Amino acid sequence: MKLYYSPGACSLAPHMVAREAGLALDLEKVDIATKRTERGADFRAINAKGNVPVLELDNGEWLTEAPAIMQYLADMKPERELVPRNGSMARYRLQEWLGFINSDMHKSYSPLFNPATSESVRAEKRETLQGHYAFVARHLASQPWLMGERFSAADAYLFTVTNWAPHVGLDLSGLTPIVAFQQRAGGRPAIREALQAEGLLQDMPA
Ligand SMILES: N[C@@H](CCC(=O)N[C@@H](CS)C(=O)NCC(=O)O)C(=O)O
């Protein structure tokens, strides 16, 4: 299998899930501005939507959308319990988190990376994100991970998007459970391996 990724982008979340699951994964870097891969392929021919992540399966099929890819990878190693069993209520709870992180949190960050976004829209998106993080912090005040006592794919995704906060002027230092979550997740060996492989470890506390 191969993951098309861009360093530190949302593709980091499935990358972390693969490492947490102990799955072997080839990586191919994508320049999301030029839509070329590091091997010179036209990325739009791989994903017409032009976005990372894309997972290339061993049969050549391509799977897109971070929540689908994370669940696909985690389901390959059920014994690692990175997602609850399919069909269980807990699985829908996990999907509830993935949906919230994907459509509410991730997509509130996206305009903050666009240089054309006006200052008033930036302020509005930061305020929206502060509200989302206050909601998440209430959950993490009494449990280490989004799903309770066990690290899950949702935590890999939350860690990935929260890593963007300092790059877009979003100050989360007042939300102690979020700060503690980032440190806890960032200390996991598999997550450090993924950060290292994407050349990001120097950005993280030791
Ligand atoms: N709905 C997609 C969105 C993925 C997405 O937004 N990817 C960003 C990086 S985090 C991207 O590749 N953007 C390309 C661009 O801005 O041109 C998913 O959840 O996987």
The ligand as an SDF file (V2000), in Angstrom:
LIG
                    3D

 20 19  0  0  0  0  0  0  0  0999 V2000
  -12.3320   15.8810    2.1800 N   0  0  0  0  0  0  0  0  0  0  0  0
  -10.9100   15.5940    2.1260 C   0  0  0  0  0  0  0  0  0  0  0  0
  -10.1750   16.8940    2.2960 C   0  0  0  0  0  0  0  0  0  0  0  0
   -8.6900   16.6990    2.2850 C   0  0  0  0  0  0  0  0  0  0  0  0
   -7.9520   18.0180    2.2790 C   0  0  0  0  0  0  0  0  0  0  0  0
   -8.4970   19.0900    2.5710 O   0  0  0  0  0  0  0  0  0  0  0  0
   -6.6520   17.9400    1.9730 N   0  0  0  0  0  0  0  0  0  0  0  0
   -5.8410   19.1260    1.8670 C   0  0  0  0  0  0  0  0  0  0  0  0
   -4.6090   19.0320    2.7650 C   0  0  0  0  0  0  0  0  0  0  0  0
   -5.0680   18.9540    4.4780 S   0  0  0  0  0  0  0  0  0  0  0  0
   -5.3560   19.2570    0.4380 C   0  0  0  0  0  0  0  0  0  0  0  0
   -4.8350   18.3080   -0.1220 O   0  0  0  0  0  0  0  0  0  0  0  0
   -5.5610   20.4070   -0.1700 N   0  0  0  0  0  0  0  0  0  0  0  0
   -5.1640   20.6160   -1.5270 C   0  0  0  0  0  0  0  0  0  0  0  0
   -5.2860   22.0370   -1.9500 C   0  0  0  0  0  0  0  0  0  0  0  0
   -5.5090   22.8900   -1.0840 O   0  0  0  0  0  0  0  0  0  0  0  0
   -5.1390   22.3020   -3.1430 O   0  0  0  0  0  0  0  0  0  0  0  0
  -10.5220   14.5890    3.2240 C   0  0  0  0  0  0  0  0  0  0  0  0
  -11.1380   14.6440    4.2870 O   0  0  0  0  0  0  0  0  0  0  0  0
   -9.6090   13.7630    3.0280 O   0  0  0  0  0  0  0  0  0  0  0  0
  1  2  1  0
  2  3  1  0
  2 18  1  0
  3  4  1  0
  4  5  1  0
  5  6  2  0
  5  7  1  0
  7  8  1  0
  8  9  1  0
  8 11  1  0
  9 10  1  0
 11 12  2  0
 11 13  1  0
 13 14  1  0
 14 15  1  0
 15 16  2  0
 15 17  1  0
 18 19  2  0
 18 20  1  0
M  END
$$$$
